[in-house]
Amino acid sequence: MTTYAHRTLLLALSVATVATTVTAASPVARADAPGTNGPALTWHPCTEPGGLPGQECGRLPVPLDYRDPDGPQIGLAVTRVRSERPTARRGTLLVIPGGPGGSGVQRLATKGPALRKAMAGAYDLVSFDPRGVGGSTRAGCELDPADRHLVTLRSWPGPDGEIGANAARSRRIAEACRRHGGAVLRSFTSVNEARDIDRLRRALGEEKLSAWAHSYGAYVGAVYAQKFPRHTDRWVLDSSGDPDPSRVGRGWLANLAAGADDRFPDFAAWAADPARESEGLRLARRPEDVRPLFLALAAELDREPRESSTPGVPLTGNVLRQALQNALQSDALFAETARLVQQAQDPAAEPVLPDALAGPLPDQDAAAVMATVCNDVRWPASVPAHRRAVAADRARHPLTAGLPANITPCGFWKAPAEPPTRITADGPSNILMVQNRRDPNTPYFGALKMRRALGERARLLTLEHGGHGAYLANGPVCGDRTVTDFLTTGRRPRTDTRCAD
């Protein structure tokens, strides 16, 4: 999910003068709407370290196949932190994780302290691990470890742009998942995640949920709001991608090229700042010199990879490019990548790879990352067409070297069981979108397409900032303040607005 072209800095508008109040609408009965009664949840203290005080865990049974709701069931790991001020509690706030492959249980543990402080007791905080993730029912493909490295799973083209190895690997991965993943792997879809959320809502005994949905989770949140509009209260979509139902995950991947281009100047300015001198991380004297330096180094590593501190995992041009792609998500990751660039330039150094690139993903994690986007929508499989697209994309966007246009295992996947959800303007006007202008993963132009699809249901808060994830993360204070105000009081900007402080 990827790019934003305009970078005009505008003064923030005062929320006090542009806000309306979104309250829970009166419940409207509907013949096909499920009631609040659902499977009982048994809560117990979470055993994983690093959680919030009082954080509880449980397991929610959900149908493997919603066409057979009373048939085989699988289990979802769920978690909650109860409001510490019962008299102030107004409902349940669901944290919908990103990914695909992100753990809501972990996200609540890490974001919970800041979220709990911001909500001041207004909600019980609840999250879950989607199908295939963390403590929920999982599936694997029995992939070879060499196919589970991030730079192979993500189909980075060869040094010269050749994609023959990518096509062979993609066929091999898709076939392995077809043989070993079974019905559980086939059930990993965005619409099933939305259905699982509604099963969780019923188990919690709530008529409505509020939500903070992040990244891929923002798409799932939009799908839920489309499928179950009467069960949404205050709905925050943080870092949204293009919801075009003909492309879905394929479009998100394609957008990474322009997203990296939009975000890279932030890294270049940081890496050329004289303040980096004392840290030993200054890469160039001028920001405009950082990009050619990086591209030349990646090309050199394409020709002659360097041994790294991780045995058997060399530093290649694609490893360096993927390290940059990861780092563009947050300013806090800039130093790690600048250090890797400097080590790669020093013949005497042994480059230290970021943890995410130092080894293969676990088999079940790799399966969860792929299966959802592959199951959601059909992807094209023509190798010649992908070869042409990669060549064109490499020329336009050398930072991503053709990855966003390349063939993936989804091209050889079994046809989706049902069509993707079309996001429309039908439903209550209770959605606040929040979006960084320069987001490398879910770029601004994709978020604008989500905004247009939602129509009067939504308002968009644009943050003149860079990085992936806005609320309680990479966004400015004014963004946090506006989102918190919306969730706790219902006040939402009357029109689309911007802030920058």
C-alpha positions, -999 to 999 in steps of 0.1 A, spaced: 0 0 0 19 31 -10 22 67 -22 14 104 -18 25 130 -43 17 163 -28 37 176 2 22 210 8 24 220 45 -8 235 58 -17 250 91 -36 227 114 -73 236 118 -87 238 152 -107 207 161 -129 228 183 -142 248 153 -146 219 129 -159 191 150 -192 174 152 -203 146 176 -207 110 165 -229 91 189 -241 56 188 -272 54 166 -303 38 180 -302 0 173 -321 -9 142 -334 -44 140 -327 -63 108 -338 -98 99 -303 -110 89 -284 -92 117 -271 -116 144 -280 -109 180 -256 -103 208 -257 -138 221 -226 -158 210 -203 -184 222 -192 -179 258 -157 -166 265 -138 -178 295 -111 -153 305 -79 -160 324 -47 -140 331 -24 -140 301 7 -160 306 29 -143 280 54 -118 295 52 -81 286 15 -77 288 -5 -50 306 -15 -53 342 -48 -71 343 -46 -82 307 -67 -113 302 -67 -140 274 -92 -164 261 -101 -185 231 -131 -179 207 -145 -207 186 -154 -197 151 -166 -217 121 -140 -230 97 -165 -222 69 -193 -197 75 -214 -215 49 -215 -243 75 -217 -224 108 -224 -255 129 -197 -275 112 -160 -278 122 -147 -250 144 -113 -234 148 -101 -212 176 -90 -176 179 -67 -162 206 -85 -132 221 -74 -107 248 -89 -78 267 -80 -52 293 -110 -40 312 -117 -3 319 -102 7 351 -131 32 356 -163 13 352 -184 44 357 -168 60 327 -170 30 305 -190 35 273 -183 2 255 -156 -19 239 -128 -7 216 -115 -33 193 -78 -31 182 -77 -46 147 -40 -56 138 -22 -50 105 -4 -75 83 -17 -98 70 0 -118 98 0 -92 126 -9 -103 161 -36 -83 179 -27 -99 212 9 -86 208 -4 -52 195 -26 -47 225 3 -56 248 27 -30 231 2 -2 224 -20 -9 254 -3 14 279 -6 45 256 -41 35 244 -53 29 280 -40 63 290 -56 80 261 -90 64 266 -91 71 303 -114 43 311 -139 49 283 -135 14 269 -127 -22 276 -98 -27 252 -101 -59 232 -80 -76 204 -74 -110 188 -50 -130 167 -66 -135 132 -68 -170 117 -33 -183 111 -16 -159 135 0 -163 170 -22 -183 194 -50 -189 169 -55 -220 147 -26 -221 122 -16 -238 90 16 -243 72 29 -251 37 61 -270 46 81 -245 26 119 -249 21 137 -225 44 153 -208 14 118 -198 2 109 -183 35 134 -154 37 118 -121 33 137 -112 2 126 -145 -15 91 -146 -2 86 -111 -15 98 -118 -50 126 -93 -54 138 -97 -90 173 -109 -98 202 -83 -101 195 -77 -138 157 -77 -134 153 -113 -145 122 -130 -129 127 -166 -140 137 -177 -105 108 -157 -90 83 -175 -113 97 -210 -104 97 -202 -67 62 -188 -68 49 -219 -85 67 -241 -59 53 -221 -30 17 -221 -43 19 -259 -50 33 -266 -15 5 -245 1 -21 -263 -20 -8 -297 -9 -2 -289 28 -24 -260 38 -58 -276 35 -91 -261 43 -77 -241 72 -53 -222 50 -80 -216 24 -101 -200 52 -77 -171 57 -95 -143 40 -103 -107 49 -141 -113 48 -137 -142 72 -117 -120 95 -146 -95 94 -170 -124 102 -148 -135 130 -149 -100 145 -187 -101 145 -186 -135 162 -163 -118 188 -187 -89 192 -215 -113 199 -194 -133 224 -187 -100 242 -224 -93 244 -220 -60 226 -246 -45 202 -219 -23 188 -181 -21 187 -158 9 184 -125 1 167 -90 13 160 -79 -5 128 -43 -2 115 -28 -8 81 -41 -40 66 -64 -40 96 -79 -8 82 -90 -27 52 -105 -54 74 -122 -26 94 -137 -12 62 -149 -46 52 -165 -51 86 -182 -17 84 -195 -27 50 -208 -61 61 -221 -52 96 -227 -14 95 -253 -14 123 -227 -29 147 -202 -1 143 -199 28 168 -168 50 165 -146 36 138 -110 47 132 -92 36 100 -54 43 105 -32 40 74 -56 28 47 -49 12 14 -67 13 -19 -99 -9 -15 -103 -15 -53 -120 -50 -52 -104 -60 -85 -69 -57 -70 -69 -56 -32 -35 -70 -21 -20 -68 -57 -27 -31 -57 -11 -26 -23 20 -43 -35 21 -22 -67 18 10 -47 50 3 -27 71 17 -55 57 52 -54 54 50 -16 92 44 -12 99 74 -36 76 97 -15 91 87 18 128 84 9 135 122 10 128 120 48 155 94 52 178 114 29 174 146 50 180 126 82 211 109 68 226 141 55 219 161 87 251 173 104 237 159 136 245 125 123 282 133 123 287 128 160 267 95 157 289 82 129 259 78 107 261 107 83 259 93 47 263 124 26 268 162 29 236 169 10 202 151 10 202 149 -28 234 128 -26 219 100 -5 198 84 -32 225 80 -58 248 67 -31 222 41 -20 214 30 -55 251 26 -65 258 6 -33 228 -17 -40 240 -23 -76 275 -31 -63 260 -56 -38 240 -71 -67 273 -79 -84 294 -88 -54 274 -97 -22 291 -92 11 294 -118 39 273 -107 68 274 -115 105 247 -141 99 264 -173 85 249 -183 52 229 -150 47 250 -126 26 242 -89 23 229 -86 -13 215 -56 -31 180 -69 -24 187 -74 13 198 -38 14 167 -27 -5 144 -46 18 162 -32 48 154 3 35 118 -6 28 115 -17 64 132 14 78 110 38 58 81 28 81 95 48 110 121 74 117 132 53 146 146 27 121 167 51 101 198 46 122 198 9 117 197 12 79 223 40 78 246 18 99 241 -11 75 249 12 45 282 23 62 292 -12 70 285 -23 35 309 5 22 337 -5 46 357 -35 33 369 -42 69 335 -43 84 312 -73 89 277 -60 81 251 -68 107 217 -76 92 185 -64 109 168 -93 127 139 -94 102 164 -102 74 188 -125 93 169 -157 88 138 -174 73 103 -168 86 87 -197 104 67 -217 80 33 -209 95 41 -172 96 50 -173 59 18 -191 51 -3 -165 70 14 -136 53 7 -150 18 -26 -168 21 -49 -140 30 -40 -118 0 -38 -148 -23 -72 -161 -11 -89 -126 -14 -86 -120 -52 -73 -136 -83 -38 -124 -94 -24 -126 -129 1 -153 -138 16 -144 -171 54 -145 -168 61 -125 -199 36 -98 -188 53 -96 -154 87 -94 -170 77 -64 -190 60 -48 -160 91 -54 -138 114 -38 -164 92 -7 -166 88 -4 -129 126 -7 -123 131 22 -146 106 44 -130 112 34 -94 148 21 -89 146 21 -51 122 -9 -52 139 -25 -83 108 -40 -98 95 -58 -67 61 -42 -67 53 -53 -102 68 -88 -99 51 -122 -100 41 -138 -67 28 -172 -55 -7 -156 -57 -4 -159 -95 -5 -197 -92 -30 -199 -63 -64 -216 -64 -92 -193 -74 -108 -173 -45 -138 -189 -29 -158 -156 -31 -153 -122 -45 -137 -94 -25 -160 -69 -7 -167 -36 -25 -165 -7 0 -193 18 -6 -209 49 10 -238 28 24 -238 30 62 -237 54 91 -213 84 91 -191 73 120 -157 67 104 -125 88 110 -96 80 86 -62 92 98 -33 91 73 3 102 71 11 121 39 43 102 32 35 66 42 57 40 23 33 11 29 -1 26 26 5 57 5 -17 87 5 -31 83 -29 -44 48 -20 -60 63 12 -78 89 -10 -94 60 -29 -107 46 4 -120 80 13 -138 84 -20 -153 49 -16 -167 56 18 -182 90 8 -201 107 35 -195 79 59 -160 91 66 -138 121 73 -101 121 65 -75 136 88 -43 141 68 -11 144 88 18 162 72 43 136 83 61 105 72 60 68 83 36 40 84 10 41 111 -3 74 125 -22 72 158 1 67 188 30 60 164 46 81 137 20 109 135 21 144 151 5 153 184 -24 170 167 -33 137 151 -33 118 183 -54 145 199 -80 144 172 -83 106 172 -85 104 210 -111 131 211 -132 112 185 -131 79 204 -137 94 238 -162 122 231 -175 114 196 -163 148 182 -151 143 146 -139 170 121 -169 182 101 -149 181 69 -116 165 58 -88 184 75 -50 185 80 -26 190 108 12 192 111 23 200 147 
